Amino acid sequence: MSSETQFAASHSGFWNALLPMAESYIRKHNAQLSSFAHPLISLVPADQRGVVNESAFLIFTEMAERGIPSSALSQEVLESCFEKSLQFIARMRQFSRIPPEPISDLGRIDAMFLADRLASYFSEQRPAYFRIRPLFPGCGWINSAEGDALSDRNLFEVKAGERLFRVIDLRQLLCYCALDFSAKLYQVETITLVNPRFGTFIQEDLDTLCQKIAGASAPDVLGEIVNYISEPFSRYSGV
């Protein structure tokens, strides 16, 4: 079995054949990103960004579930978010020689600021339906997976790093959409990549995106992904 992020980061032959125009699409859109806030100037060291970004999303989750601003969250809740984030990053870096350090005071400020930005961004969406961490059932050799947020039929992926959006981000979103297509659950129609650190986003109708990066309709593209991951995993060993 494999995760959707592992799949998105590997199997390059499959992805390049399926999405031949993806690189040109992401370059074009990175050059003309939509903005919702000014870039965040941060003094937090780069090696703390993973813990900061994960903390921000957990704090945002607590805010959304409780319907309160970050300033109203108890210290106990905040400390739980910081600790869970450290544990998550430690698992992600389990083979690293240098374990992640607990979040610093500056990192806590950054995390709160990013969480507030996410809350502000999503409040402008005014959805009839909003869900954080929507669950997508597994399919074939891809495990069940959690997206970041679902607003009506718009699937959001949050990337808070100091970088532009990448093709791998589109692949990851398409993985979720393929799992959804297989399960016939949320019927995603729109995808959005959002970076609260830069205050930027890319939003595209799913079918339009597939036409632009694959030259095919969304059902055809998602069907190809479902067919691929439904084959025996042993067939792709070493891919």
Disulfide bonds with the S-S distance in Angstrom:
none
